[in-house]
Amino acid sequence: MSIDFEGRIKDAMAALYEQRDKMLAVRRDLDAATASVTSKDRMVSATVGPQGQVVSLTFHTKAYQAMAPAELSAALLTVLNDARARMGAQVIERIKGFDGFGDHVRVVTGMTGMPDSLEELMKPLRAMGSSFGLDEAKEEAKAAKQEEFVAAEADAAREKAERSGKQDEFAAEPESRIPTGKQEEFNG
């Protein structure tokens, strides 16, 4: 029994092209997508884009002017994170149609090593919620400060070593500091 590799490859390529076209259409839709959320007290609304970037932030009242900084910060973070979570849900909903395609390609081509399910790929998006990114952002900021501190320490140590080296060189060769034409005068 002969296996028609050429036919399998043609079938796989046709399926890939079809999926590519569907993915491009979803990408175009997602590039233009936004998600908006208004706070429970209707004080502020946030709109985010497909990458979670803030597109707009609108204050509907002047109540924020009387709020303590921590209270205002909490209100903004909540509305922004809820908008990001809503956007994440839209992204998940729009790419659900691609679930199972890997199985199809595996069957057609016999390939292995691909993720078992779309669910594994979607874990980061599903983790979005009201606390989206806060802990990660704090850790990233802390790591950045630490890296900045370590770099400053390294720069200071390098500068100190350079100064010390120049001082040692200066002390070790006193005659080399005398101008060339006047060496004879000082030596004798």
N, C-alpha and C positions, 0 to 999 in steps of 0.2 A: 504494500500500500504506500503510495507516494503522497507526500505532504506538499500542498501547493503554497510554497513560501511567497511566491510573487503575488498570488491572490490575497494571502493574509496581509501582506504589506500594503497592497492597494486598499483593502478594507480598512486597515488601521489608519492609513493616511487620510482616507475619506472621512472617517469618524473624527480624526484630529482636526481636519479643516473645518468640519461642521461645528465642532466644539469651539475652535478658535473664533469662528464668526459669532457664535453665541456669546463667548466671553468678551469679545470686543464690543458687542452691543451692550452688555451689562456694564462694562467699564465706562462707556460713554454715558449711560444712565447714571452711574454712580458718581462720575466726575461732576455732574450737574446737580446731584442730590444734596439736600440740606435737611436738617432736623431742628425743630424749635421746641423750646419748653418755656413755660411761664411759671414763676414761683407761685406757691400756694396763696400768698398774700397779694398776688398780682402786682408786686412792686417792680419786678425785673423779668425780662425775657432774654433768652440766649438762643442764637442760631449757630449751628456748627456745620462744617462741610464734611465730606466723606473721610477725611483723614483726622477728624476730630478738631480741626482748626476752627477758631472762633471767627465767624463771619460777621455777626453783629451782637451787640449787647445793648439793650434798650431799657432805660428806667422809665416806668409809667407814672410814678409818683415821686415826690420829693422826700419820702419817708427815709431814704438812705442817708440824708443829711443829718438826721438826728440819731443815727445808729452808732454804736461803739464800733471801732475798727474790727474787732474780732467777730462781732455779730454780722457786719456787712461782708466780711471775708467768707464766713460760713454760708451766708445766703448766696453769694456769687459762686462759690465752689459747688454748692448743691445744684443750682440751676445749670451750671456748665457741665457738670458730670452727668446729670440726668439727660441733657441734650446729647452728650457723647454716647451714652448708653442707648438712647433711642436711635441714633445714627448707626451704632453697631448692630442693633437689631435689624435695621433696614438692610445693611450689608449682608448679614447672615441670610435673611429672607430671599434676597436677590440671587445669592449664589447657591442656594439649596438645589437648584436644578442641575448642578454639576456633580452632585453626590452620586456615587456609583459609577462614574465614568472611568475611574481608575480600574475598577473590576472589569469593565468592558475591554479596556486596553490590555489588561493582563490576560484575559481570555483569548483575545484576538492575536496577541503577539507572544504570549508566554512569558512576558517580563515579570520579574519579581523585584522586591525591595521598595516598592512604593508604599506610602502610608496606607494603613488598613481602612481608614475612613476619613471622610471630610470632617468628622467630629474632632479628630486629632488636630487638624489644621485650624479649626475654629475655636479652640480653647481660649486663646488670648482675647478674642472678641466676646466670647461668652462671659469672661471675667469682668467685663465692663459693668459698672453699676454706680451707685452714688459715691462710692469710695474710689472710683477709677483713677488710678495714677497718683494718688496722694502720697502713699508710702514710697512708691518708686521714685517720684519726683524729689521727695525729701532725701532719699538715699543717693540719688544722682547728684543733688546739690552738695550733699555732705562729701561725696567722693570727689567732686570737682574742687571743693575747697581744700580737701586733703592733698590732692594732686598739686594744686597751686602752692600750698605750703611747702610740700616736698621740693618742688621746683625752685622756690625762693631760697630754701635752705641749701640746695645744691649750688645755686648761683653764688650765694654768700660764701660757701666753703671754697668754691673755685676762685673767687676774687681774693680771698684771704691767702690761698696757696700761691696765687700769682704775685701778690704783694710780698709774701715771705720769700719767694724765689728771687724776686728783684732785689730785695734787701740783702739776701745772702750773696748774690752775685756782686752787688755793690761793695760789700764788705770784703769779699775774697780778692778782688782785683783793684786795689787802690791806685796803682800806677796807670791803669788803663783810663782813668778819669782825667788825667793831666793832658792838656792839648799837646799834640804831636810836636810842634815847633818849640815848645818850652820844656820838654823833658830834660834836656841837657842842663838847663839852668838849675833845676831842682835837684838833680842827681849829682851835680858836682862841678 
